[in-house]
Amino acid sequence: MSINGFRMRAVLTGLAGLRRRAGDAGMSTSEYAMGTIAACAFAAVLYKVVTSELVSAALQSTIGKALDAPF
């Protein structure tokens, strides 16, 4: 076996491994955990923003204007 033949076999074996890995579907447990943590953090930030005084006042103002609109 020549050096070039060895390199070619290594390259082809590596490409076959990539093809197999690309076929993996779904997430692993750690990926689910990170996704869950990110979703919870986003929900906490969104809750804080929506329940803040500024947003609450803006919503009340908008709803008040909508209810007082002439028909």
DADA-V241495 format. One line per field, one symbol per residue. ss: DSSP state (a for helix, b for strand, c for the rest). Layout:
ss = ???
This chain:
ss = ccaaaaaaaaaaaaaaaaaaaaccccccaaaaaaaaaaaaaaaaaaaaaaccaaaaaaaaaaaaaaacccc
